Amino acid sequence: MTTLYVLGSGSRGNCAAVRHGDQTLLIDAGFSSREIARRARRVGLPLETVAGIALTHEHGDHTSGAASLARELDVPVVTSTGTWDRIRPRFAASRFIPAVLMGEVQVGPFRIRACPVSHDAAQPIALRVETPDGISVALATDVGRPSTALRWLLSGAHAMMLEANHDEVLLRTSNYPPSVQERIVGSGGHLSNRAAAELLGELMHPGLRLVVLAHLSERCNTADEARRTVGVALEAAGYQGRFEVALQHQPMEPLMIAG
């Protein structure tokens, strides 16, 4: 059985995990190692099962606890070479496994595929994790614009964790200065609810079992707005699987994914 754990997602921290059998792949570690451990205990995820840590990019809300966890758990870090070059000084004793863009690497039982994404970071990536039971989980939480590469990565996945960062009206009426608003909506920024809805509608297929919306802005979005906008598109596309919204301040219950 493959299980997705979402320990939290938002601008203050992001951390998820895919577990298969007695091994786990941690994906991003944007809380302190102590906070990640606390949240993991709360949902019954034993961190001693972690076989590796995969990082999407170098921003602190995705990496702040990664170095200490990699040392404590004595596990490798999988990320792009561009990201590794930025974070390497903090990971002096850690083993680095380069993510292969448009290809895959193996960590424990997990096959990890990666593709480049549009975001204001050194070499950001989205990830797809495949387990021995044939289940694939795709995660893309900081995406300025959907691309052909991202569509390739997400296509056919059984579970998708996708950014739905902001509602466009709430963003434009927020107290963010215009320069910040333009960065958020720009090609190096974040997906809106509407953009996430359009992408999910395009990628819908009968084998999709789980959709989790992630990285919601606390100022420019709400769980209700994201669920409403994306839910309409999912319903129109005939989606019949589980639909969830990840929150910043608390972990989700484990999400089991059946083939």
PyMOL commands that set and color helices and strands:
alter all, ss='L'
color gray80, all
select helices_A, chain A and resi 33-42+47-49+60-63+66-73+81-91+148-154+168-172+178-185+193-203+223-236
alter helices_A, ss='H'
color red, helices_A
select strands_A, chain A and resi 2-10+13-20+23-27+50-54+77-79+96-98+104-107+110-116+125-130+136-140+159-163+210-214+242-245+255-257
alter strands_A, ss='S'
color yellow, strands_A
deselect
rebuild
show_as cartoon
